[in-house]
Structure formats: structure tokens, C-alpha cells
Amino acid sequence: MSAEFNHTIVWSSDPRASARFVADILGRPPPTRYGPFHVVALDNSVSLDFANAEAPIQSQHYAFLIGEADFDAVLARIRTGGLDHWADPARRRAGQINQTMAAAASTSPAPTAISWR
């Protein structure tokens, strides 16, 4: 049997703004609509489907594998946007990147309030 991951629902208080934010930061095409979802397509046929959360949003963690040049471009967009970022998801190393994994965790601005890594 073959199984491939297809999509995940990302709960947000403003799915349109959240999807647009993630698409912009990752350099993706603008989100599309699919029913109630604002969909950000990724390169491996997986999508992030943003939906309206009626209840408080629980902590969510998403990690993306990107090349070094793309990482530099994403980090530049985070810094240019004045967004806080950390080298770790526990938020102990503010303004740094994880040199071992070339990773930076960022929190999107309200109304999205989602942690991205």
C-alpha cells in the first residue's frame, strides 16, 4: 500500500491573512480557495489549508525543508518584516538561527499567532 501526506488544516482566527502571510514569507504563489479553506501549495504536492478557528487556537508547529539560498531569503523577509524569531521552538535564543539545522522559528503577527520553523 502506498500512502502520501496530502494536506493539513491550519486553524487560524483569520485564515485569509494567515495563508497570505505564510505564502509571502515562504515565497509561494498566492493562496487559492477550496471551499472554506485558504490553501498554500507547497512543492511536494502537500498543502496547508487554513481554516477559521471558532475556539482558542492550540499551539501548532510546522517545519519546512528548504535550501540554503531559500532559507536566507525567508530569514531576510522575517527580518525585513520586523518579526521576532528564535533559534529554537522553546524561544530561548531570540534573534538567532540554529546553525546546526539552519533553522529559525518565527511567530506570525496577530491575528495568526502561529509558530513557524
DSSP file (Angstrom, degrees, kcal/mol; ACC not computed):
  #  RESIDUE AA STRUCTURE BP1 BP2  ACC     N-H-->O    O-->H-N    N-H-->O    O-->H-N    TCO  KAPPA ALPHA  PHI   PSI    X-CA   Y-CA   Z-CA
    1    1 A M              0   0    0      0, 0.0     2,-0.4     0, 0.0     0, 0.0   0.000 360.0 360.0 360.0 138.4    0.0    0.0    0.0
    2    2 A S        -     0   0    0      2,-0.0     2,-0.4     0, 0.0     0, 0.0  -0.897 360.0-179.7-107.9 137.3    1.2    3.5   -0.8
    3    3 A A        -     0   0    0     -2,-0.4     2,-0.4     2,-0.0     0, 0.0  -0.992   3.4-174.3-139.0 130.6    0.3    6.5    1.3
    4    4 A E        -     0   0    0     -2,-0.4     2,-0.3     0, 0.0    -2,-0.0  -0.962  31.5-113.6-123.5 141.6    1.3   10.1    0.8
    5    5 A F        +     0   0    0     -2,-0.4     3,-0.1     1,-0.2    -2,-0.0  -0.584  36.8 176.0 -71.2 131.9    0.7   13.1    3.0
    6    6 A N        -     0   0    0      1,-0.4    41,-1.7    -2,-0.3     2,-0.3   0.838  49.0 -27.8-108.1 -49.1   -1.6   15.4    1.2
    7    7 A H  E     -a   47   0A   0     39,-0.2    -1,-0.4    41,-0.0     2,-0.3  -0.981  42.8-144.3-161.3 166.7   -2.6   18.4    3.4
    8    8 A T  E     -a   48   0A   0     39,-1.6    41,-3.0    -2,-0.3     2,-0.5  -0.989  24.5-120.9-137.9 149.7   -3.1   19.6    6.9
    9    9 A I  E     -a   49   0A   0     -2,-0.3     2,-0.6    39,-0.2    41,-0.2  -0.787  21.1-158.5 -90.6 128.8   -5.6   22.0    8.3
   10   10 A V  E     -a   50   0A   0     39,-2.2    41,-2.3    -2,-0.5     2,-0.3  -0.937  13.9-141.8-108.3 113.5   -4.1   25.1   10.0
   11   11 A W  E     +a   51   0A   0     -2,-0.6     2,-0.3    39,-0.2    41,-0.2  -0.565  31.0 163.4 -79.5 136.9   -6.5   26.7   12.4
   12   12 A S  E     -a   52   0A   0     39,-2.3    41,-2.6    -2,-0.3   100,-0.1  -0.992  48.8-131.6-151.3 152.3   -6.5   30.5   12.5
   13   13 A S  S    S+     0   0    0     98,-0.8    99,-0.1    -2,-0.3    39,-0.1   0.671 113.9  25.7 -78.0 -16.4   -8.6   33.4   13.6
   14   14 A D  S  > S+     0   0    0     97,-0.2     4,-2.6    37,-0.1    -1,-0.3  -0.659  71.4 179.2-144.0  83.6   -8.1   34.9   10.2
   15   15 A P  H  > S+     0   0    0      0, 0.0     4,-2.6     0, 0.0     5,-0.2   0.837  80.7  53.5 -59.5 -35.4   -7.4   32.2    7.6
   16   16 A R  H  > S+     0   0    0      2,-0.2     4,-2.2     1,-0.2     5,-0.2   0.959 113.8  40.7 -64.6 -50.3   -7.1   34.6    4.7
   17   17 A A  H  > S+     0   0    0      2,-0.2     4,-2.5     1,-0.2    -1,-0.2   0.888 116.0  51.6 -65.5 -39.2   -4.4   36.8    6.4
   18   18 A S  H  X S+     0   0    0     -4,-2.6     4,-2.5     2,-0.2     5,-0.2   0.935 111.2  46.1 -63.7 -47.0   -2.6   33.7    7.8
   19   19 A A  H  X S+     0   0    0     -4,-2.6     4,-2.6    -5,-0.2     5,-0.2   0.907 113.4  49.3 -63.5 -41.7   -2.4   32.0    4.5
   20   20 A R  H  X S+     0   0    0     -4,-2.2     4,-2.6    -5,-0.2    -1,-0.2   0.913 110.4  51.7 -63.9 -41.8   -1.2   35.1    2.7
   21   21 A F  H  X S+     0   0    0     -4,-2.5     4,-2.7     2,-0.2    -2,-0.2   0.944 112.9  43.9 -58.9 -50.2    1.4   35.7    5.5
   22   22 A V  H  X S+     0   0    0     -4,-2.5     4,-2.6     1,-0.2     6,-0.2   0.914 113.5  50.8 -65.1 -43.1    2.8   32.2    5.1
   23   23 A A  H  X>S+     0   0    0     -4,-2.6     5,-2.8    -5,-0.2     4,-0.6   0.919 113.3  46.4 -60.5 -43.2    2.8   32.3    1.3
   24   24 A D  H ><5S+     0   0    0     -4,-2.6     3,-0.8    -5,-0.2    -2,-0.2   0.940 113.4  47.4 -64.6 -47.8    4.6   35.6    1.4
   25   25 A I  H 3<5S+     0   0    0     -4,-2.7    -2,-0.2     1,-0.2    52,-0.2   0.898 117.4  42.7 -62.1 -41.4    7.2   34.5    3.9
   26   26 A L  H 3<5S-     0   0    0     -4,-2.6    -1,-0.2    -5,-0.2    -2,-0.2   0.484 111.0-119.1 -85.6  -1.8    7.9   31.3    2.1
   27   27 A G  T <<5 +     0   0    0     -3,-0.8    -3,-0.2    -4,-0.6    -4,-0.1   0.837  62.8 149.2  69.2  31.9    7.9   32.9   -1.4
   28   28 A R      < -     0   0    0     -5,-2.8    -1,-0.2    -6,-0.2    14,-0.1  -0.493  54.8 -88.4 -92.4 163.9    5.0   30.8   -2.5
   29   29 A P        -     0   0    0      0, 0.0    12,-0.2     0, 0.0    -1,-0.2  -0.269  64.0 -76.0 -62.1 160.0    2.2   31.7   -5.0
   30   30 A P        -     0   0    0      0, 0.0    11,-0.2     0, 0.0   -10,-0.1  -0.233  60.5 -93.2 -57.1 148.0   -0.8   33.5   -3.5
   31   31 A P        -     0   0    0      0, 0.0     2,-0.3     0, 0.0     9,-0.2  -0.230  38.9-146.3 -60.1 151.3   -3.2   31.2   -1.7
   32   32 A T  E     -B   39   0A   0      7,-2.1     7,-3.4    -3,-0.1     2,-0.4  -0.736  15.8-111.7-112.2 166.3   -6.2   29.8   -3.5
   33   33 A R  E     +B   38   0A   0     -2,-0.3     2,-0.3     5,-0.2     5,-0.2  -0.817  30.0 172.6-101.0 140.5   -9.6   29.0   -2.3
   34   34 A Y  E >   -B   37   0A   0      3,-1.9     3,-2.2    -2,-0.4    -2,-0.0  -0.822  68.7 -57.9-142.7 100.7  -11.0   25.5   -1.8
   35   35 A G  T 3  S-     0   0    0     -2,-0.3    -1,-0.2     1,-0.3     0, 0.0  -0.446 122.0 -14.9  59.0-129.1  -14.4   25.6   -0.1
   36   36 A P  T 3  S+     0   0    0      0, 0.0    -1,-0.3     0, 0.0    16,-0.3   0.477 120.1  98.2 -81.8  -0.6  -13.9   27.3    3.3
   37   37 A F  E <   -B   34   0A   0     -3,-2.2    -3,-1.9    14,-0.1     2,-0.6  -0.590  62.7-148.2 -96.1 149.0  -10.1   26.9    3.1
   38   38 A H  E     -BC  33  50A   0     12,-1.8    12,-2.8    -2,-0.2     2,-0.5  -0.975  33.3-152.6-107.5 113.5   -7.3   29.3    2.0
   39   39 A V  E     -BC  32  49A   0     -7,-3.4    -7,-2.1    -2,-0.6     2,-0.6  -0.780  19.3-166.1-106.3 126.7   -4.8   26.9    0.6
   40   40 A V  E     - C   0  48A   0      8,-2.6     8,-2.5    -2,-0.5     2,-0.3  -0.946  20.8-145.8-105.7 116.1   -1.0   27.4    0.4
   41   41 A A  E     - C   0  47A   0     -2,-0.6     6,-0.2     6,-0.2     2,-0.2  -0.648  11.6-158.7 -84.8 136.2    0.5   24.9   -2.0
   42   42 A L    >   -     0   0    0      4,-2.6     3,-0.9    -2,-0.3     4,-0.1  -0.630  31.0-103.1-107.0 170.5    4.0   23.5   -1.3
   43   43 A D  T 3  S+     0   0    0      1,-0.3     4,-0.1    -2,-0.2    -2,-0.0   0.729 112.2  59.6 -69.1 -24.0    6.4   21.9   -3.7
   44   44 A N  T 3  S-     0   0    0      2,-0.1    -1,-0.3     1,-0.0     3,-0.1  -0.039 121.4 -95.0-100.2  33.5    5.9   18.3   -2.7
   45   45 A S  S <  S+     0   0    0     -3,-0.9     2,-0.4     1,-0.3    -2,-0.1   0.696  90.4 123.5  63.8  21.7    2.1   18.2   -3.5
   46   46 A V        -     0   0    0     -4,-0.1    -4,-2.6   -39,-0.0     2,-0.3  -0.855  43.7-160.5-107.6 147.4    1.3   19.0    0.1
   47   47 A S  E     -aC   7  41A   0    -41,-1.7   -39,-1.6    -2,-0.4     2,-0.7  -0.943  20.3-136.3-129.4 153.5   -0.8   21.9    1.1
   48   48 A L  E     -aC   8  40A   0     -8,-2.5    -8,-2.6    -2,-0.3     2,-0.8  -0.941  24.5-160.5-101.4 114.7   -1.5   24.0    4.2
   49   49 A D  E     -aC   9  39A   0    -41,-3.0   -39,-2.2    -2,-0.7     2,-0.4  -0.853   6.5-151.9-104.4 104.5   -5.3   24.5    4.3
   50   50 A F  E     +aC  10  38A   0    -12,-2.8   -12,-1.8    -2,-0.8     2,-0.3  -0.609  19.4 178.1 -82.6 130.0   -6.1   27.5    6.5
   51   51 A A  E     -a   11   0A   0    -41,-2.3   -39,-2.3    -2,-0.4     2,-0.3  -0.912  34.8 -95.3-131.8 155.9   -9.5   27.3    8.2
   52   52 A N  E     -a   12   0A   0     -2,-0.3     2,-0.6   -16,-0.3   -39,-0.2  -0.541  33.4-147.9 -74.0 129.0  -11.4   29.5   10.7
   53   53 A A        -     0   0    0    -41,-2.6     4,-0.1    -2,-0.3    -1,-0.0  -0.866  15.1-175.5 -98.4 123.2  -11.0   28.5   14.3
   54   54 A E  S    S+     0   0    0     -2,-0.6    -1,-0.1     2,-0.1     3,-0.1   0.687  72.2  53.1 -89.2 -19.4  -14.0   29.2   16.4
   55   55 A A  S    S-     0   0    0      1,-0.1     3,-0.0     3,-0.0    -2,-0.0  -0.631 110.0 -69.3-106.5 168.1  -12.3   28.1   19.6
   56   56 A P        -     0   0    0      0, 0.0     2,-0.4     0, 0.0    -1,-0.1  -0.300  58.0-112.5 -56.3 142.3   -8.9   29.2   21.1
   57   57 A I        -     0   0    0     -4,-0.1     2,-0.1    -3,-0.1     3,-0.1  -0.651  25.5-140.9 -84.3 128.1   -6.1   28.0   18.9
   58   58 A Q        -     0   0    0     -2,-0.4   -47,-0.1     1,-0.1    -1,-0.0  -0.460  41.8 -75.3 -79.3 158.7   -3.8   25.4   20.5
   59   59 A S        -     0   0    0     -2,-0.1     2,-0.4    55,-0.1    -1,-0.1  -0.285  53.4-167.2 -55.5 135.3    0.0   25.6   19.8
   60   60 A Q        -     0   0    0     -3,-0.1    55,-0.8     2,-0.0     2,-0.4  -0.972   7.2-162.1-128.0 143.0    0.9   24.4   16.3
   61   61 A H  E     +d  115   0B   0     -2,-0.4     2,-0.4    53,-0.1    55,-0.2  -0.993   9.7 176.6-130.2 127.8    4.3   23.6   15.0
   62   62 A Y  E     -d  116   0B   0     53,-0.6    55,-2.5    -2,-0.4     2,-0.4  -0.998   7.4-167.1-131.3 133.4    5.3   23.4   11.3
   63   63 A A        -     0   0    0     -2,-0.4     2,-0.4    54,-0.2    42,-0.0  -0.955   4.1-161.2-123.0 140.9    8.7   22.7    9.9
   64   64 A F        -     0   0    0     -2,-0.4     2,-0.7    53,-0.2    -2,-0.0  -0.962  14.0-139.7-125.0 136.9    9.8   23.2    6.3
   65   65 A L        +     0   0    0     -2,-0.4     2,-0.3     6,-0.0    -2,-0.0  -0.865  38.2 157.9 -93.4 118.3   12.8   21.8    4.5
   66   66 A I        -     0   0    0     -2,-0.7    -2,-0.0     1,-0.0     5,-0.0  -0.947  41.1 -97.6-138.1 158.7   14.3   24.4    2.2
   67   67 A G     >  -     0   0    0     -2,-0.3     4,-2.7     1,-0.1     5,-0.2  -0.188  39.9-102.9 -71.4 167.8   17.6   25.0    0.5
   68   68 A E  H  > S+     0   0    0      1,-0.2     4,-2.4     2,-0.2     5,-0.2   0.900 120.8  48.2 -61.7 -44.5   20.2   27.4    1.9
   69   69 A A  H  > S+     0   0    0      1,-0.2     4,-1.9     2,-0.2    -1,-0.2   0.905 113.5  48.2 -64.7 -40.0   19.6   30.2   -0.5
   70   70 A D  H  > S+     0   0    0      2,-0.2     4,-2.7     1,-0.2    -2,-0.2   0.894 109.5  53.5 -66.0 -39.0   15.8   29.9    0.1
   71   71 A F  H  X S+     0   0    0     -4,-2.7     4,-3.0     1,-0.2     5,-0.2   0.931 107.8  50.4 -59.3 -45.5   16.5   29.9    3.9
   72   72 A D  H  X S+     0   0    0     -4,-2.4     4,-2.1     1,-0.2    -1,-0.2   0.894 111.7  48.3 -60.0 -39.9   18.4   33.2    3.5
   73   73 A A  H  X S+     0   0    0     -4,-1.9     4,-2.1     2,-0.2    -2,-0.2   0.909 112.5  47.8 -67.8 -41.9   15.6   34.7    1.6
   74   74 A V  H  X S+     0   0    0     -4,-2.7     4,-2.3     2,-0.2    -2,-0.2   0.936 112.3  49.3 -62.8 -46.7   13.0   33.6    4.1
   75   75 A L  H  X S+     0   0    0     -4,-3.0     4,-2.6     1,-0.2    -1,-0.2   0.883 109.1  53.0 -62.2 -38.1   15.1   34.9    7.0
   76   76 A A  H  X S+     0   0    0     -4,-2.1     4,-3.1    -5,-0.2    -1,-0.2   0.908 109.1  49.1 -62.9 -41.2   15.5   38.2    5.2
   77   77 A R  H  X S+     0   0    0     -4,-2.1     4,-2.0     2,-0.2    -2,-0.2   0.889 111.1  50.5 -65.6 -37.9   11.7   38.5    4.8
   78   78 A I  H  <>S+     0   0    0     -4,-2.3     5,-2.3     2,-0.2     4,-0.2   0.948 115.5  42.1 -62.6 -48.2   11.3   37.7    8.5
   79   79 A R  H ><5S+     0   0    0     -4,-2.6     3,-1.5     1,-0.2    -2,-0.2   0.910 113.5  51.2 -67.0 -43.2   13.8   40.4    9.5
   80   80 A T  H 3<5S+     0   0    0     -4,-3.1    -1,-0.2     1,-0.3    -2,-0.2   0.861 108.1  54.0 -61.7 -35.3   12.6   43.0    7.0
   81   81 A G  T 3<5S-     0   0    0     -4,-2.0    -1,-0.3    -5,-0.2    -2,-0.2   0.496 112.7-121.7 -76.8  -3.0    9.1   42.4    8.3
   82   82 A G  T < 5 +     0   0    0     -3,-1.5     2,-0.3     1,-0.2    -3,-0.2   0.773  56.4 159.2  69.1  25.5   10.3   43.2   11.8
   83   83 A L      < -     0   0    0     -5,-2.3    -1,-0.2    -6,-0.2     2,-0.1  -0.602  43.6-117.0 -84.5 140.9    9.1   39.7   13.1
   84   84 A D        +     0   0    0     -2,-0.3    23,-1.1    23,-0.3     2,-0.3  -0.470  39.3 179.8 -67.7 145.2   10.5   38.2   16.2
   85   85 A H  E     -E  106   0B   0     21,-0.2    10,-3.5    -2,-0.1    11,-0.3  -0.988  12.5-162.0-148.7 157.6   12.4   35.0   15.6
   86   86 A W  E     -EF 105  94B   0     19,-3.1    19,-4.0    -2,-0.3    12,-0.2  -0.898  28.2-129.0-135.7 159.9   14.3   32.4   17.6
   87   87 A A  S    S+     0   0    0      6,-1.6    16,-0.1    -2,-0.3     7,-0.1   0.503  96.2  39.9 -85.4  -5.4   16.8   29.6   17.0
   88   88 A D  S >  S-     0   0    0     17,-0.1     3,-1.8     5,-0.1     5,-0.2  -0.992  79.5-123.4-145.5 148.6   14.6   27.2   19.0
   89   89 A P  T 3  S+     0   0    0      0, 0.0    -1,-0.1     0, 0.0    15,-0.0   0.705 110.3  64.9 -66.5 -17.8   10.9   26.4   19.3
   90   90 A A  T 3  S-     0   0    0     -3,-0.0    -3,-0.0     3,-0.0     0, 0.0   0.547 107.3-128.1 -80.0  -6.0   11.2   27.0   23.1
   91   91 A R    <   +     0   0    0     -3,-1.8     3,-0.2     2,-0.1    -6,-0.0   0.897  70.0 126.5  62.5  45.8   12.0   30.6   22.3
   92   92 A R        +     0   0    0      1,-0.2     2,-0.5    -4,-0.1    -1,-0.1   0.628  64.7  56.0-101.3 -18.9   15.2   30.8   24.4
   93   93 A R  S >  S-     0   0    0     -5,-0.2    -6,-1.6     3,-0.1     3,-1.4  -0.635  78.1-167.0-118.3  73.0   17.5   32.1   21.7
   94   94 A A  B 3   +F   86   0B   0     -2,-0.5    -8,-0.3     1,-0.2     3,-0.1  -0.276  68.5   8.4 -63.9 140.6   15.9   35.3   20.4
   95   95 A G  T 3  S+     0   0    0    -10,-3.5    -1,-0.2     1,-0.2     2,-0.2   0.564 108.2 105.1  70.0   9.5   17.1   36.9   17.2
   96   96 A Q    <   -     0   0    0     -3,-1.4     2,-0.3   -11,-0.3    -1,-0.2  -0.674  60.5-135.8-114.5 169.3   19.4   33.9   16.4
   97   97 A I        -     0   0    0     -2,-0.2     2,-0.9     7,-0.1     7,-0.2  -0.904  29.6-107.8-119.6 156.6   19.3   31.0   14.0
   98   98 A N  B  >> -H  103   0C   0      5,-3.6     4,-1.6    -2,-0.3     5,-1.4  -0.744  29.3-165.8 -82.5 105.6   20.1   27.3   14.8
   99   99 A Q  T  45S+     0   0    0     -2,-0.9    -1,-0.2     1,-0.2   -12,-0.0   0.797  84.2  56.5 -65.9 -29.8   23.5   26.9   13.0
  100  100 A T  T  45S+     0   0    0      1,-0.2    -1,-0.2    -3,-0.1    -2,-0.0   0.917 125.9  18.9 -68.4 -43.4   23.3   23.1   13.3
  101  101 A M  T  45S-     0   0    0     -3,-0.1    -2,-0.2     2,-0.1    -1,-0.2   0.388  99.3-124.7-107.1   1.4   19.9   22.8   11.5
  102  102 A A  T  <5 +     0   0    0     -4,-1.6     2,-0.4     1,-0.2    -3,-0.2   0.969  62.8 149.2  47.9  58.2   20.0   26.2    9.7
  103  103 A A  B   < -H   98   0C   0     -5,-1.4    -5,-3.6   -16,-0.1     2,-0.4  -0.915  34.7-177.0-126.5 148.1   16.6   26.9   11.4
  104  104 A A        -     0   0    0     13,-0.4     2,-0.4    -2,-0.4   -17,-0.2  -0.988  16.1-147.7-139.1 134.3   14.8   29.9   12.7
  105  105 A A  E     -E   86   0B   0    -19,-4.0   -19,-3.1    -2,-0.4     2,-0.4  -0.855  21.0-176.7-100.3 137.8   11.4   29.8   14.4
  106  106 A S  E     -EG  85 116B   0     10,-3.0    10,-3.4    -2,-0.4     2,-0.5  -0.969  21.3-139.7-134.2 149.1    9.2   32.8   13.9
  107  107 A T  E     - G   0 115B   0    -23,-1.1   -23,-0.3    -2,-0.4     8,-0.2  -0.943  24.4-130.6-108.5 127.0    5.8   33.8   15.2
  108  108 A S        -     0   0    0      6,-2.2     5,-0.5    -2,-0.5     6,-0.1  -0.398  32.2-100.1 -72.4 152.8    3.4   35.3   12.7
  109  109 A P    >>  -     0   0    0      0, 0.0     3,-2.0     0, 0.0     4,-0.6  -0.239  60.5 -48.6 -71.1 160.8    1.7   38.5   13.8
  110  110 A A  T 34 S+     0   0    0      1,-0.3     0, 0.0     2,-0.2     0, 0.0  -0.353 119.8  38.2 -55.8 144.6   -1.8   38.7   15.1
  111  111 A P  T 34 S+     0   0    0      0, 0.0   -98,-0.8     0, 0.0    -1,-0.3  -0.967 122.9  46.4 -91.3  10.0   -4.4   37.6   14.1
  112  112 A T  T <4  +     0   0    0     -3,-2.0    -2,-0.2  -100,-0.1   -99,-0.2   0.951  66.0 178.1 -81.2 -47.8   -2.5   34.4   13.1
  113  113 A A     <  +     0   0    0     -4,-0.6     2,-0.4    -5,-0.5    -3,-0.1   0.884  28.7 142.7  47.7  51.0   -0.4   33.7   16.2
  114  114 A I        -     0   0    0     -5,-0.1    -6,-2.2    -6,-0.1     2,-0.4  -0.949  49.2-128.5-120.1 140.0    1.2   30.6   14.8
  115  115 A S  E     -dG  61 107B   0    -55,-0.8   -53,-0.6    -2,-0.4     2,-0.4  -0.764  26.3-169.8 -90.2 133.1    4.7   29.4   15.3
  116  116 A W  E      dG  62 106B   0    -10,-3.4   -10,-3.0    -2,-0.4   -53,-0.2  -0.938 360.0 360.0-122.7 143.2    6.7   28.5   12.2
  117  117 A R              0   0    0    -55,-2.5   -13,-0.4    -2,-0.4   -54,-0.2   0.324 360.0 360.0-136.6 360.0   10.0   26.8   11.9
